[in-house]
Amino acid sequence: MTEIKIALVGNPNVGKSTVFNRLTGLRQKVGNYPGITVEKKTGSFTHQQTRYHVIDLPGAYGIHPSSLDEEIVYDVLVDQTNPNHPELVVVIGDPFNIKRAVFLYQQIREMGLPAIFVVNMMDEAERSGTSIDVSKLENVLSTKVVLTDARSGKGIDQLKDALAFKPNGYAPSFVIPEEFTAATQYIREHTGQRNEYIAWLYLSQKQNKHLNNNQVEEITTARQTHGLNYHRLQIREALARHASLENQLTGVIKDPAKKKQYATERADHVLTHPVWGYVIFFALLLLIFQAIYTWSGPFMDAIDNAFAWLASSAGEWLPAGPINGLITDGIIAGIGGIVIFIPQIAILFIFISLMEESGYMSRVVYLMDRWLRPFGLSGKSAVPLMSGAACAIPAVMSARTIENDKERLITILVTPFMTCSARLPIYIVIIGLVIPSEKILGLDLQGLVLFGMYALGIVAALGSAWVLKQLMKSKYKSYLILELPTYKYPVVRNVLLNVWDKTKGFVWGAGKIILAISIILWVLGSFGVDERFTNAEDVVRSEKPGISETDFENEVQSQKLEYSFLGTMGRFIEPVIEPLGYDWKMGIGLISSFAAREVFVSTMATVYSLGGTDDELTIRERMAAEINPNTGKPAYNFASGISLLLFYAFAMQCMSTIAIVRKETNSWKWTFIQLAFMTGFAYIAALVAYQLLK
């Protein structure tokens, strides 16, 4: 069977992913390009005894890169040694901006690559009264032209048939100006490049990563010798191509009605309005937050109950001993800690996919860019930051929509400062302990403090983003180049595939790290070598004779935790956390909540002899009665309570987030920088607060 590698190339918002999904179905793989975090989608299908391997390249407006996505397109197409380099290119355009797609097609053909041309979204063209003269367009492009409606699958079979078409010779549309021929000839001689247009591209690109150092030096020499500026060469080519395209495409598009554009313009009068645009956007965000927080609730409860039942059943079925605890409290609990996030991730990406598919996401970017730009962020950072109020994990994952690598990195690094729902149990318990239940101007003081914690997260995120922008200032420069596409009905198939890919990526990518740390925490909390750990029952009976059976079990559990390896670590770090107003018991809570922030509450329940209960009021009562042995004062007083609130507001206290940041940045360096900065900042803020308020 013959095997052919093909690449799908097109401008953003032309339905390229829909064509890819139609061709490959579920035979897809999603990963990252080597060394970067841009997503790579590949798939395959068989047609007429030929196996086609398809790569869906990122959206691009041209071969000259202005974003990380376009750099990938250029590298894959120009470098014949690239493992993704195609034997055939399928250029996809839409009928409303066909000139722009032809511009890209011409560049690809002149690089020496065979290509066919697809005009997608013909259903929308027909509704607007637009038609394409296929024969004339084929003459202009010297290739096969296929009309498709990928949403319904119309034209996909014709596209598969067209893949066997062998394009004839192609006459270049762009003739290299005579004053640059000497430079291009020099490049051809010194790089071994036989294609004249690729030699031109070498001169007109900012960088050519696939070339060796000697070849890069030759290009630099040619530019200096002939006084060339790569950006001016790009402009020269663009002007020449656009001038010739006006004549070439005359008569290709027939009866171009403007109904679709008019409907889009009318919608944009409201959705991008300087007042109503923001009102609608924030109302939509409120809906998203409510959906993530409330719609996911029953699913998360069902998952939690299912894993609790599984752990209980396994515990009854397995013989008592360490293996029982490892499987029930370590492995099953660890897997449950991964799976329980799936509803939130799925719901968030359903909304994000709907916004992207409909064309509304571009309007969000436009609205928020002016407000976020001073902090080194872009309009595309708005959705991850706002989503962080529900959960940082899907929020960090949603930063994939940001093309600029610096803006995406800054967004990922600061998003965990946003107050997520996992912090809420901690805030509620601590605020109830240290903030009096009073009214100020008719408003509940505890509610105001809770609102202040959310506002504090926003300030910390934007402030940290500004600092990162200053640190990257020497190499940080970005402009928002944005297209506002026409509005379209979302393709359900695309939405579901996107949600599936993102959810699967989290479970398999971050899940391995989460499971490993969960098992480690279980081992640390379940074993110890101290005599008070190994003889906990005898110690409790001797120190507290006459204790009831229920209290005895709780005291034994608390005793074992105190002298387990985890408890030893808590006592070990006590000198470090004592200046913050914490004792060793709080230290255990800090360590164990590394698995997930909300674990702090259940850990405190165990430490204070409450077994595994998570009854909020009971925990609060016991915590309120707890005395810090170092100070002789209540452990949870105003100073230590505010200190603890600030620590959890700023600390990177969630292994799931660390795992997903590592996956999304593809860098342990930035992950450790983020962890060190947030933990250090949290420690200093908590220290200052306690020392001032104690």
C-alpha positions as CSV (number, residue, x, y, z in Angstrom):
1,M,0.0,0.0,0.0
2,T,1.3,3.4,-0.9
3,E,1.8,5.9,1.9
4,I,1.7,9.7,1.5
5,K,2.3,12.4,4.0
6,I,0.1,15.5,3.5
7,A,-0.2,18.8,5.4
8,L,-3.3,20.9,5.9
9,V,-2.5,24.6,5.7
10,G,-4.8,27.6,5.9
11,N,-5.6,31.0,7.4
12,P,-7.2,31.0,10.9
13,N,-10.9,30.5,11.0
14,V,-11.4,28.8,7.6
15,G,-12.6,25.5,9.1
16,K,-9.3,23.7,8.6
17,S,-9.7,21.6,11.8
18,T,-13.2,20.6,10.7
19,V,-11.7,19.3,7.4
20,F,-9.0,17.5,9.4
21,N,-11.6,15.9,11.7
22,R,-13.7,14.8,8.7
23,L,-10.7,13.2,7.0
24,T,-9.2,11.4,10.0
25,G,-12.2,10.8,12.3
26,L,-11.0,9.4,15.7
27,R,-7.7,8.2,14.1
28,Q,-5.9,11.2,15.6
29,K,-2.9,11.9,17.9
30,V,-2.5,15.1,19.8
31,G,0.9,16.2,21.2
32,N,3.3,19.1,21.2
33,Y,6.0,20.0,18.6
34,P,9.5,19.2,20.0
35,G,10.7,21.8,22.4
36,I,7.6,24.0,22.3
37,T,4.1,23.9,23.7
38,V,2.2,24.5,20.5
39,E,-0.2,21.6,19.9
40,K,0.4,19.2,17.0
41,K,-2.5,17.2,15.6
42,T,-1.8,14.2,13.3
43,G,-4.1,11.6,11.9
44,S,-4.5,9.1,9.1
45,F,-7.0,7.5,6.7
46,T,-7.0,5.1,3.8
47,H,-8.5,5.9,0.3
48,Q,-8.1,3.9,-2.9
49,Q,-5.3,1.7,-1.7
50,T,-3.3,4.7,-0.4
51,R,-2.6,5.4,3.2
52,Y,-2.6,9.2,3.9
53,H,-0.8,10.5,7.0
54,V,-2.2,14.0,7.8
55,I,-0.7,16.8,9.8
56,D,-2.9,19.7,10.7
57,L,-0.5,22.7,10.7
58,P,-1.4,25.8,12.8
59,G,-3.3,28.7,11.1
60,A,-1.1,31.1,9.2
61,Y,-1.6,34.1,7.0
62,G,1.7,33.7,5.2
63,I,5.1,32.0,5.1
64,H,6.8,34.9,6.8
65,P,6.3,34.2,10.6
66,S,4.7,36.8,12.9
67,S,3.8,34.2,15.6
68,L,5.0,30.9,17.0
69,D,2.3,29.1,15.0
70,E,3.6,30.6,11.7
71,E,7.1,29.7,12.6
72,I,6.1,26.1,12.8
73,V,4.4,26.3,9.4
74,Y,7.5,27.8,7.9
75,D,9.9,25.3,9.5
76,V,7.8,22.3,8.5
77,L,7.4,23.4,4.9
78,V,10.9,24.7,4.1
79,D,13.0,22.0,5.8
80,Q,13.0,18.8,3.8
81,T,14.6,17.0,6.7
82,N,11.8,17.9,9.1
83,P,9.9,14.7,10.1
84,N,6.6,16.4,9.4
85,H,7.7,17.7,5.9
86,P,4.8,16.8,3.6
87,E,4.8,15.3,0.1
88,L,1.5,17.2,-0.7
89,V,0.0,20.3,0.8
90,V,-3.8,21.0,1.0
91,V,-4.3,24.7,1.2
92,I,-7.7,25.6,2.6
93,G,-9.5,29.0,2.2
94,D,-12.9,30.4,2.7
95,P,-15.0,32.0,0.0
96,F,-15.2,35.4,1.7
97,N,-11.4,35.9,1.9
98,I,-10.2,33.8,-1.0
99,K,-7.5,36.3,-2.0
100,R,-5.7,35.8,1.3
101,A,-5.7,32.0,0.9
102,V,-4.4,32.2,-2.6
103,F,-1.5,34.4,-1.3
104,L,-0.5,31.6,1.0
105,Y,-1.0,29.0,-1.8
106,Q,1.3,30.9,-4.1
107,Q,4.1,31.0,-1.6
108,I,3.8,27.2,-0.9
109,R,3.9,26.3,-4.6
110,E,6.9,28.6,-5.3
111,M,8.7,26.7,-2.5
112,G,8.6,23.7,-4.8
113,L,5.8,21.9,-2.9
114,P,2.9,20.3,-4.8
115,A,-0.5,21.6,-3.5
116,I,-4.2,21.5,-4.2
117,F,-6.7,24.1,-3.2
118,V,-9.9,23.7,-1.1
119,V,-12.6,26.4,-0.7
120,N,-14.4,25.5,2.5
121,M,-17.6,26.8,4.1
122,M,-19.5,26.8,0.7
123,D,-22.8,26.4,2.6
124,E,-22.3,29.9,4.0
125,A,-21.3,31.2,0.6
126,E,-24.4,29.8,-1.0
127,R,-26.6,31.4,1.8
128,S,-24.9,34.8,1.1
129,G,-25.3,34.5,-2.7
130,T,-21.6,34.0,-3.3
131,S,-20.4,31.5,-6.0
132,I,-16.9,30.4,-7.2
133,D,-15.9,29.9,-10.8
134,V,-14.0,26.7,-10.2
135,S,-12.6,26.4,-13.7
136,K,-11.1,29.9,-13.7
137,L,-9.7,29.4,-10.3
138,E,-8.0,26.2,-11.4
139,N,-6.5,28.0,-14.3
140,V,-5.1,30.7,-12.1
141,L,-3.7,28.2,-9.5
142,S,-2.6,25.5,-12.0
143,T,-4.0,22.8,-9.7
144,K,-7.2,21.0,-8.7
145,V,-9.8,23.0,-6.7
146,V,-12.4,21.3,-4.5
147,L,-15.4,23.0,-2.9
148,T,-16.4,21.6,0.5
149,D,-18.7,22.1,3.4
150,A,-16.8,20.2,6.1
151,R,-19.5,20.9,8.7
152,S,-21.9,18.5,6.8
153,G,-19.2,16.4,5.1
154,K,-20.1,17.7,1.6
155,G,-17.2,17.6,-0.8
156,I,-14.9,15.5,1.5
157,D,-15.1,12.4,-0.8
158,Q,-14.2,14.7,-3.8
159,L,-11.3,16.0,-1.7
160,K,-10.0,12.5,-1.0
161,D,-10.2,11.7,-4.7
162,A,-8.3,15.0,-5.5
163,L,-5.4,13.9,-3.3
164,A,-4.2,11.7,-6.1
165,F,-4.0,14.7,-8.5
166,K,-0.5,15.5,-9.7
167,P,-0.2,19.3,-10.1
168,N,1.6,20.4,-13.3
169,G,4.4,22.9,-13.6
170,Y,3.7,26.2,-11.8
171,A,4.7,29.6,-13.1
172,P,5.8,31.8,-10.2
173,S,3.6,34.8,-9.5
174,F,6.3,36.6,-7.6
175,V,9.4,37.5,-9.6
176,I,12.3,38.4,-7.4
177,P,13.3,42.0,-8.2
178,E,16.5,42.4,-10.2
179,E,18.3,44.4,-7.5
180,F,18.1,41.3,-5.2
181,T,19.1,38.6,-7.6
182,A,22.8,38.9,-6.7
183,A,22.0,38.3,-3.0
184,T,19.7,35.3,-3.7
185,Q,22.4,33.8,-6.1
186,Y,24.9,34.2,-3.3
187,I,22.6,32.4,-0.9
188,R,22.0,29.5,-3.3
189,E,25.7,29.0,-3.8
190,H,26.6,29.1,-0.1
191,T,23.6,27.1,1.3
192,G,23.3,24.6,-1.5
193,Q,19.7,25.7,-2.0
194,R,18.5,25.1,-5.6
195,N,15.1,26.8,-5.3
196,E,15.4,30.5,-5.9
197,Y,12.3,31.5,-3.9
198,I,13.5,29.6,-0.8
199,A,16.8,31.4,-1.1
200,W,14.7,34.6,-1.1
201,L,12.9,33.3,2.0
202,Y,16.2,32.8,3.8
203,L,17.0,36.4,3.3
204,S,13.6,37.7,4.2
205,Q,13.1,35.6,7.4
206,K,14.1,36.8,10.9
207,Q,15.6,33.4,11.6
208,N,16.0,30.1,10.0
209,K,16.3,27.5,12.8
210,H,16.8,24.5,10.6
211,L,20.0,25.8,9.0
212,N,23.4,25.1,10.5
213,N,25.6,27.9,11.9
214,N,27.7,28.3,8.8
215,Q,24.7,28.8,6.6
216,V,23.2,31.3,9.1
217,E,26.5,33.2,9.0
218,E,26.4,33.3,5.1
219,I,22.9,34.7,5.2
220,T,24.0,37.4,7.7
221,T,27.0,38.2,5.4
222,A,24.7,38.5,2.4
223,R,22.4,40.9,4.2
224,Q,25.3,43.1,5.3
225,T,27.0,43.1,2.0
226,H,23.9,44.1,0.1
227,G,22.4,46.3,2.8
228,L,19.2,44.2,3.2
229,N,16.6,44.4,5.9
230,Y,14.5,41.2,6.2
231,H,11.3,43.0,7.2
232,R,11.5,45.3,4.1
233,L,11.9,42.3,1.9
234,Q,8.7,40.8,3.3
235,I,6.9,44.1,2.6
236,R,8.2,44.2,-0.9
237,E,7.0,40.7,-1.6
238,A,3.6,41.3,0.0
239,L,2.9,44.4,-2.1
240,A,3.9,42.7,-5.3
241,R,1.7,39.7,-4.7
242,H,-1.3,41.7,-3.7
243,A,-1.0,43.9,-6.8
244,S,-0.9,40.8,-9.1
245,L,-3.7,39.0,-7.3
246,E,-6.2,41.8,-8.0
247,N,-5.9,41.0,-11.7
248,Q,-5.6,37.2,-11.4
249,L,-8.8,36.8,-9.4
250,T,-11.0,39.0,-11.4
251,G,-14.2,37.1,-12.2
252,V,-13.4,34.2,-10.0
253,I,-15.9,35.2,-7.3
254,K,-19.3,35.8,-8.7
255,D,-22.1,37.8,-7.2
256,P,-20.4,38.4,-3.9
257,A,-23.4,39.3,-1.7
258,K,-22.6,40.9,1.7
259,K,-25.4,39.4,3.8
260,K,-23.1,37.4,6.0
261,Q,-20.7,40.2,6.6
262,Y,-23.7,42.6,7.3
263,A,-25.1,40.2,9.9
264,T,-21.7,40.0,11.5
265,E,-21.3,43.7,11.6
266,R,-24.7,44.2,13.2
267,A,-23.8,41.6,15.9
268,D,-20.5,43.3,16.5
269,H,-22.2,46.7,17.1
270,V,-23.5,45.1,20.3
271,L,-20.8,42.4,21.2
272,T,-17.8,44.8,20.8
273,H,-19.6,47.9,22.1
274,P,-17.5,49.9,24.6
275,V,-20.2,49.3,27.3
276,W,-22.5,46.5,26.3
277,G,-19.7,44.4,24.9
278,Y,-18.2,44.2,28.4
279,V,-21.6,43.7,30.1
280,I,-22.3,40.7,27.8
281,F,-18.8,39.3,28.2
282,F,-18.8,39.4,32.0
283,A,-22.4,37.9,32.0
284,L,-21.0,35.1,29.9
285,L,-18.1,34.6,32.3
286,L,-20.5,34.5,35.2
287,L,-22.4,31.7,33.4
288,I,-19.2,29.8,32.8
289,F,-18.1,30.1,36.4
290,Q,-21.5,29.0,37.6
291,A,-21.5,26.1,35.2
292,I,-18.0,24.9,36.2
293,Y,-18.9,25.2,39.9
294,T,-22.5,24.0,39.9
295,W,-22.9,21.8,36.8
296,S,-19.8,19.8,37.7
297,G,-21.0,19.3,41.3
298,P,-23.2,16.3,40.7
299,F,-20.7,14.6,38.4
300,M,-17.8,15.3,40.9
301,D,-19.9,14.0,43.8
302,A,-20.8,10.9,41.7
303,I,-17.1,10.3,41.0
304,D,-16.2,10.9,44.6
305,N,-18.8,8.5,45.8
306,A,-17.8,5.9,43.2
307,F,-14.2,6.0,44.3
308,A,-15.2,6.0,48.0
309,W,-17.3,2.9,47.3
310,L,-14.4,1.3,45.3
311,A,-12.0,2.1,48.1
312,S,-14.4,0.7,50.7
313,S,-15.1,-2.5,48.6
314,A,-11.4,-3.0,48.0
315,G,-10.7,-2.5,51.7
316,E,-13.2,-5.1,52.7
317,W,-12.1,-7.6,50.0
318,L,-8.3,-7.2,50.6
319,P,-6.7,-8.6,53.8
320,A,-5.8,-6.0,56.4
321,G,-2.3,-4.6,56.2
322,P,-0.1,-2.2,54.3
323,I,-1.1,-3.5,50.9
324,N,-4.8,-2.7,51.7
325,G,-3.9,0.8,52.7
326,L,-1.7,1.4,49.7
327,I,-4.4,0.3,47.3
328,T,-7.4,2.0,49.0
329,D,-5.8,5.2,50.5
330,G,-2.9,5.6,48.0
331,I,-3.7,4.3,44.5
332,I,-7.5,4.4,44.4
333,A,-7.5,7.8,46.2
334,G,-4.8,9.1,43.9
335,I,-6.6,8.1,40.8
336,G,-9.8,9.6,42.2
337,G,-7.9,12.8,42.7
338,I,-7.2,12.9,39.0
339,V,-10.6,11.8,37.6
340,I,-12.6,14.2,39.8
341,F,-11.2,17.1,37.8
342,I,-12.6,15.8,34.6
343,P,-16.1,17.4,34.8
344,Q,-14.6,20.9,35.4
345,I,-12.1,20.5,32.6
346,A,-14.8,19.2,30.2
347,I,-17.3,21.9,31.0
348,L,-14.7,24.7,30.6
349,F,-13.5,23.4,27.3
350,I,-17.0,23.0,26.0
351,F,-17.5,26.7,26.5
352,I,-14.1,27.6,25.1
353,S,-14.7,25.5,22.1
354,L,-18.1,27.0,21.5
355,M,-16.7,30.5,21.8
356,E,-13.9,29.6,19.3
357,E,-16.1,27.8,16.8
358,S,-18.7,30.6,16.7
359,G,-16.1,33.3,16.3
360,Y,-16.9,35.1,19.6
361,M,-13.5,34.3,21.1
362,S,-11.9,36.9,18.8
363,R,-14.3,39.5,20.2
364,V,-13.2,38.7,23.7
365,V,-9.6,39.1,22.8
366,Y,-10.4,42.5,21.2
367,L,-12.3,43.7,24.2
368,M,-9.8,42.8,26.9
369,D,-6.5,43.5,25.1
370,R,-6.4,47.2,26.0
371,W,-6.8,46.5,29.7
372,L,-4.4,43.6,30.0
373,R,-1.6,44.9,27.6
374,P,0.1,47.1,30.3
375,F,0.7,44.0,32.4
376,G,2.4,42.0,29.7
377,L,-0.7,40.0,28.9
378,S,-3.0,40.0,25.9
379,G,-6.8,39.9,25.4
380,K,-6.4,36.1,25.1
381,S,-5.3,35.9,28.7
382,A,-8.7,37.0,29.9
383,V,-10.3,33.6,29.7
384,P,-7.5,31.7,31.6
385,L,-7.4,34.3,34.3
386,M,-11.1,34.3,34.8
387,S,-11.4,30.6,34.6
388,G,-8.8,30.4,37.4
389,A,-11.5,31.4,39.8
390,A,-13.0,27.9,39.4
391,C,-9.9,25.8,39.0
392,A,-6.3,26.6,37.9
393,I,-5.9,23.3,36.1
394,P,-8.3,23.8,33.2
395,A,-7.5,27.6,33.3
396,V,-3.8,26.9,32.6
397,M,-4.7,24.5,29.9
398,S,-7.0,27.1,28.2
399,A,-3.9,29.4,27.8
400,R,-3.1,27.3,24.7
401,T,-5.3,29.7,22.7
402,I,-2.6,32.4,23.2
403,E,-0.2,32.4,20.1
404,N,2.5,34.6,21.5
405,D,4.9,32.4,23.5
406,K,5.8,35.2,26.0
407,E,2.2,36.1,26.7
408,R,1.2,32.5,27.0
409,L,4.1,31.8,29.5
410,I,3.3,34.9,31.6
411,T,-0.4,33.9,31.7
412,I,0.4,30.3,32.8
413,L,2.8,31.6,35.5
414,V,0.4,34.1,37.1
415,T,-3.0,32.2,36.7
416,P,-2.5,30.2,39.9
417,F,-2.7,33.4,41.9
418,M,-6.4,33.6,41.0
419,T,-8.6,32.3,43.9
420,C,-9.7,28.9,42.9
421,S,-12.6,26.9,44.4
422,A,-10.2,24.6,46.3
423,R,-9.2,27.5,48.5
424,L,-12.8,28.2,49.5
425,P,-13.1,25.6,52.3
426,I,-9.9,26.9,53.9
427,Y,-11.1,30.5,53.6
428,I,-14.5,29.7,55.0
429,V,-13.1,27.9,58.1
430,I,-10.3,30.4,58.8
431,I,-12.5,33.5,58.3
432,G,-15.2,32.0,60.5
433,L,-12.5,31.5,63.2
434,V,-10.7,34.9,63.2
435,I,-13.2,37.4,61.7
436,P,-16.1,38.5,63.9
437,S,-19.6,38.0,62.5
438,E,-20.5,41.7,62.3
439,K,-22.3,44.1,59.9
440,I,-20.6,47.0,58.2
441,L,-23.0,49.3,56.3
442,G,-25.4,46.5,56.2
443,L,-22.9,44.1,54.7
444,D,-21.5,41.0,56.4
445,L,-17.9,41.5,57.5
446,Q,-16.9,37.9,56.9
447,G,-18.4,38.1,53.4
448,L,-16.4,41.2,52.7
449,V,-13.2,39.5,53.7
450,L,-14.0,36.6,51.5
451,F,-14.6,39.0,48.6
452,G,-11.3,40.7,49.5
453,M,-9.5,37.4,49.1
454,Y,-10.7,37.1,45.6
455,A,-9.7,40.6,44.8
456,L,-6.3,40.0,46.3
457,G,-5.8,37.1,43.9
458,I,-6.5,39.4,40.9
459,V,-4.1,42.0,42.2
460,A,-1.4,39.4,42.8
461,A,-1.9,37.9,39.3
462,L,-1.7,41.3,37.5
463,G,1.1,42.5,39.7
464,S,3.2,39.4,39.0
465,A,2.5,39.7,35.3
466,W,3.8,43.3,35.3
467,V,7.0,42.1,37.1
468,L,7.5,39.3,34.6
469,K,7.0,41.8,31.8
470,Q,9.7,44.0,33.1
471,L,12.1,41.1,33.5
472,M,11.5,40.1,29.9
473,K,11.6,43.7,28.6
474,S,14.7,43.3,26.6
475,K,13.2,40.6,24.5
476,Y,9.6,41.2,25.0
477,K,7.6,42.9,22.3
478,S,4.2,42.0,21.1
479,Y,1.4,43.4,19.0
480,L,-2.1,42.1,18.7
481,I,-2.8,41.2,15.1
482,L,-6.4,40.0,15.0
483,E,-9.0,39.0,12.5
484,L,-12.7,39.2,13.5
485,P,-14.2,36.3,11.5
486,T,-17.8,36.0,10.5
487,Y,-20.0,34.3,13.1
488,K,-20.7,30.6,12.5
489,Y,-22.7,27.9,14.0
490,P,-20.4,25.7,16.2
491,V,-19.7,22.2,14.8
492,V,-20.7,19.8,17.5
493,R,-18.2,17.2,16.2
494,N,-15.3,19.7,16.6
495,V,-16.4,20.7,20.1
496,L,-16.6,17.1,21.3
497,L,-13.3,16.1,19.7
498,N,-11.6,19.2,21.3
499,V,-13.0,18.4,24.7
500,W,-11.9,14.8,24.4
501,D,-8.4,15.8,23.4
502,K,-7.9,18.3,26.3
503,T,-9.4,16.0,28.9
504,K,-7.4,13.0,27.8
505,G,-4.3,15.1,27.7
506,F,-4.8,16.1,31.4
507,V,-5.6,12.6,32.6
508,W,-2.5,11.0,30.9
509,G,-0.1,13.9,31.2
510,A,-0.7,15.4,34.6
511,G,-2.3,12.3,36.1
512,K,1.0,10.3,36.3
513,I,2.6,13.0,38.5
514,I,-0.5,13.4,40.7
515,L,-0.8,9.7,41.3
516,A,2.9,9.4,42.2
517,I,2.8,12.2,44.8
518,S,-0.5,10.9,46.2
519,I,1.2,7.5,46.9
520,I,4.2,9.3,48.4
521,L,2.0,11.3,50.8
522,W,0.1,8.2,51.8
523,V,3.4,6.4,52.6
524,L,4.6,9.4,54.6
525,G,1.4,9.6,56.6
526,S,1.0,5.9,57.2
527,F,4.4,4.8,58.4
528,G,6.8,5.9,61.1
529,V,9.7,4.5,63.2
530,D,9.1,6.4,66.4
531,E,8.0,4.2,69.4
532,R,5.0,6.5,69.9
533,F,3.9,5.6,66.4
534,T,4.4,1.8,66.6
535,N,2.8,1.6,70.1
536,A,0.2,4.3,69.6
537,E,-2.6,2.3,71.2
538,D,-0.6,1.6,74.4
539,V,0.5,5.2,74.6
540,V,-3.1,6.5,74.3
541,R,-4.4,4.0,76.9
542,S,-1.7,4.9,79.4
543,E,-2.0,8.7,78.9
544,K,-5.8,8.9,78.7
545,P,-7.4,6.0,80.7
546,G,-11.2,5.7,80.6
547,I,-11.4,7.3,77.1
548,S,-14.5,6.3,75.1
549,E,-14.1,3.8,72.2
550,T,-14.8,6.5,69.5
551,D,-12.5,9.0,71.1
552,F,-9.9,6.3,71.5
553,E,-9.8,5.5,67.8
554,N,-9.6,9.2,66.9
555,E,-6.7,9.7,69.4
556,V,-4.8,6.7,68.1
557,Q,-5.2,8.1,64.5
558,S,-4.0,11.5,65.7
559,Q,-1.1,10.0,67.6
560,K,0.0,7.9,64.6
561,L,-0.2,10.9,62.3
562,E,1.9,13.1,64.7
563,Y,4.7,10.5,64.8
564,S,4.5,9.3,61.2
565,F,7.1,10.4,58.7
566,L,4.6,13.2,57.7
567,G,4.2,14.3,61.3
568,T,8.0,14.2,61.8
569,M,8.3,16.5,58.8
570,G,5.7,18.8,60.4
571,R,7.8,19.0,63.6
572,F,10.9,19.4,61.5
573,I,9.7,22.4,59.7
574,E,8.2,24.0,62.9
575,P,11.2,26.3,63.4
576,V,10.6,27.7,59.9
577,I,6.8,28.2,60.2
578,E,6.8,29.3,63.8
579,P,7.5,33.0,62.8
580,L,4.3,32.8,60.8
581,G,2.3,31.9,63.9
582,Y,2.0,28.1,63.0
583,D,2.7,25.0,65.1
584,W,3.7,21.5,63.9
585,K,0.1,20.5,63.4
586,M,-0.4,23.4,61.0
587,G,2.8,22.3,59.4
588,I,1.3,18.8,58.7
589,G,-1.6,20.6,57.1
590,L,0.7,22.6,54.9
591,I,2.6,19.6,53.7
592,S,-0.4,17.3,53.1
593,S,-2.3,20.1,51.3
594,F,0.3,19.9,48.7
595,A,-1.8,17.1,47.2
596,A,-4.7,19.6,47.0
597,R,-5.4,22.8,48.9
598,E,-8.7,21.6,50.3
599,V,-6.9,18.6,51.9
600,F,-5.8,21.1,54.7
601,V,-9.3,21.0,56.3
602,S,-9.6,17.2,56.4
603,T,-5.9,16.9,57.6
604,M,-6.7,19.3,60.5
605,A,-9.7,17.1,61.3
606,T,-7.4,14.1,61.7
607,V,-4.8,16.0,63.6
608,Y,-7.3,17.3,66.1
609,S,-8.7,13.8,66.8
610,L,-11.7,14.1,64.5
611,G,-11.0,11.0,62.4
612,G,-11.9,11.6,58.8
613,T,-14.8,13.9,59.3
614,D,-15.1,17.1,57.2
615,D,-18.0,18.6,59.2
616,E,-17.1,22.3,59.0
617,L,-18.6,23.4,62.3
618,T,-17.1,20.6,64.3
619,I,-13.7,21.3,62.8
620,R,-14.1,25.0,63.6
621,E,-15.0,24.3,67.2
622,R,-12.0,22.1,67.8
623,M,-9.7,24.5,65.9
624,A,-11.0,27.4,68.0
625,A,-10.2,25.5,71.2
626,E,-6.7,24.6,70.1
627,I,-3.8,26.2,72.0
628,N,-0.5,26.8,70.4
629,P,2.1,25.3,72.8
630,N,4.8,27.7,71.7
631,T,2.8,30.9,72.6
632,G,0.1,29.6,75.0
633,K,-2.5,31.5,73.0
634,P,-5.2,30.1,70.7
635,A,-3.6,28.6,67.6
636,Y,-6.1,30.3,65.4
637,N,-6.1,33.9,66.5
638,F,-6.5,37.0,64.3
639,A,-2.8,37.3,63.5
640,S,-2.2,33.6,62.7
641,G,-5.5,33.4,60.9
642,I,-4.7,36.4,58.6
643,S,-1.2,34.9,58.1
644,L,-2.7,31.6,57.0
645,L,-5.2,33.2,54.7
646,L,-2.3,35.1,53.0
647,F,-0.2,32.0,52.7
648,Y,-2.9,30.0,51.0
649,A,-3.8,33.0,48.8
650,F,-0.3,33.2,47.3
651,A,1.4,29.8,47.7
652,M,1.5,27.2,44.9
653,Q,-0.1,24.7,47.2
654,C,-1.4,22.2,44.6
655,M,0.5,19.4,42.9
656,S,-2.1,19.2,40.2
657,T,-1.4,22.7,39.1
658,I,2.4,22.1,39.2
659,A,1.9,19.0,37.1
660,I,-0.2,20.9,34.5
661,V,2.2,23.9,34.4
662,R,5.1,21.5,33.7
663,K,3.1,19.9,30.9
664,E,2.0,23.2,29.3
665,T,5.3,25.0,29.5
666,N,7.3,21.8,28.7
667,S,9.9,23.2,31.1
668,W,10.9,22.2,34.7
669,K,12.8,25.4,34.9
670,W,9.8,27.7,34.7
671,T,7.8,25.3,36.9
672,F,10.4,25.5,39.7
673,I,10.7,29.3,39.2
674,Q,6.9,29.6,39.6
675,L,6.9,27.3,42.6
676,A,9.8,29.1,44.3
677,F,8.4,32.6,43.6
678,M,4.9,31.9,44.8
679,T,6.0,30.0,47.9
680,G,8.6,32.7,48.8
681,F,6.1,35.5,48.2
682,A,3.5,33.6,50.3
683,Y,6.0,33.1,53.2
684,I,7.0,36.8,53.2
685,A,3.4,38.0,53.1
686,A,2.4,35.7,55.9
687,L,5.5,36.6,58.0
688,V,4.9,40.3,57.7
689,A,1.2,40.0,58.5
690,Y,1.8,37.9,61.6
691,Q,4.6,40.0,63.0
692,L,2.6,43.2,62.5
693,L,-0.7,41.8,63.9
694,K,0.4,39.5,66.7
